[in-house]
Amino acid sequence: MQMPFEWRAACRRGEYSQPTVEVPRATGYAVANLVVMPRELALDFFLYAQRNPQPVPILEVTDPGDPILHTVAPGTDVRTDLPRYRVYRRGALVEEPTDIRRWWRDDLMAFILGCSCTVDVALAQRGVPIRSEDEGRGALFKTNIHTRPAGVFHGRLVVSVRPVPAEQVDLVADVTSRYPACHGAPVHIGDPGAIGIADLGRPDWGPPLRLQPGEVPVFHACGVTPQMAAIESGVDLVITHAPNHMLVTDMQAEDLMRL
Amino acid sequence: MQMPFEWRAACRRGEYSQPTVEVPRATGYAVANLVVMPRELALDFFLYAQRNPQPVPILEVTDPGDPILHTVAPGTDVRTDLPRYRVYRRGALVEEPTDIRRWWRDDLMAFILGCSCTVDVALAQRGVPIRSEDEGRGALFKTNIHTRPAGVFHGRLVVSVRPVPAEQVDLVADVTSRYPACHGAPVHIGDPGAIGIADLGRPDWGPPLRLQPGEVPVFHACGVTPQMAAIESGVDLVITHAPNHMLVTDMQAEDLMRL
């Protein structure tokens, strides 16, 4: 598959349910995170995003009850066109389905958020080595950094990590800072312990990561942050994409770069 | 006065009630627009902003009932610290006071939006002539361009205009595009009639403008757009800054430039 609609159509038919974390690097297209929540939470969520733009870069929001996207991937049905979802009821994970039509309600709104995997395209073009998923791409960690609260939303920042050769750290910081819609500049560079991460080999989500000699870990804010905040609000229903099973959008990665 | 807190303190004491449109160029500080609305409208307003980022660049939003800013001008009381306000009840202008404490309620939220006057600083530094208010700075026009609707919000785009020497039009487009939080790139360049403006000498708000020979009008989205959309929603209470009587923030204009 090379075109975004091919992934989405395969998801809709139930024929694709694998991670999409490597799609940007393979195709040049942007992937995006999903959080679905009841309308009653949406105002607080917008406030939370406004106060925490790095972990919560909103790309598109649907009207209550409308599962169809109009901007980042027009015609996409967010209930069927992602490879895999997580369904939380009152804060508890109850299901990890490939289709959420049976959970859909008239009061649900879908928030589409930028994803740092999208920037892999630009980094690879500049000669930065990108791990494959087997080598730890997609490892995510809870930090000890607190987000700015808003209404029912609060909690600690979740980060992704890039192992970067020391001489390329400045380059990675510069390139990623040009993608504010994909979490922007690093939130931390170096010692994982300084932000409360005990062991890169034991991520909270995704595959384990091992640093190679000469590599520095570079941490970026992650869209799992607001997902966790939504889940921990204890609201009756929150649905997210399963970690690393993002929406494949119609936007080229470079469309999300600021000029 | 040279420091932002001096303007705000003078406003609070009732000693300053004049336009602040020339403050950025005089001091280097950013000014910002204000829209206050009941919580019941706020979700739709966030959706409207997300779908219309050029006219609605949100810089800060207060919690319901809280009139104090924490980010763009910490400690500012939005009820007293702007020079002049407009109060609308069910869509009708009822008062143009210098203090809105008597209108304040526990369900009101203040939205602070970027303002294109802030970019005057960067343009003047690059040799672009900036009109004084007497010469038409602050003239605002309703266009025939429709915004993307969201909930109760819809309506036509309001624009500000810069008369620019023809040879500097590309420069102005380039510089303003680097300030997305201040309405960003031009929405139109040249013929006012093409966007439904009959006469630059008869603005909908602000002073009349006369083009000089060799000048091209350059139009930018304006924060009056969402103010009008809020007013026209017919909600019981909306309060805005009076046109050209913006909040003077603690942010330097360059703080709002993207890198």
HADDOCK unambig.tbl for C-alpha pairs under 7 A between the chains (distance, minus, plus):
assign (segid A and resid 42 and name CA) (segid B and resid 43 and name CA) 6.85 0.50 0.50
assign (segid A and resid 43 and name CA) (segid B and resid 42 and name CA) 6.86 0.50 0.50
assign (segid A and resid 43 and name CA) (segid B and resid 43 and name CA) 4.86 0.50 0.50
assign (segid A and resid 46 and name CA) (segid B and resid 46 and name CA) 6.67 0.50 0.50
